[in-house]
Amino acid sequence: MLLYTTRRYDQIEQLQHITWTHEKFFETGENERYLTKLDMHIFFPRGLQFLFLASGFSIEAIYGGYDWKPFGKGTRQIVVGRKRKMQA
């Protein structure tokens, strides 16, 4: 089986369009080809933090990944938030 990947990024919509082409070969000489498509929204650090705050969360910490390393260049962003308590 061969797997090809194509990616196209839409800067206006902040969407990553990904297409995987799977090609399967059989001993008979025949082959099958099928596509898997995924449109994925890309969140940038400030935008994601804004969404947390606008939704009523406070930001407790921001990490660079699941290993709890500091967030910085070349890391993934993990935001840890907490829902604010309702005022009585």
PyMOL commands that set and color helices and strands:
alter all, ss='L'
color gray80, all
select helices_A, chain A and resi 45-54
alter helices_A, ss='H'
color red, helices_A
select strands_A, chain A and resi 2-10+15-25+31-41+57-63+78-83
alter strands_A, ss='S'
color yellow, strands_A
deselect
rebuild
show_as cartoon
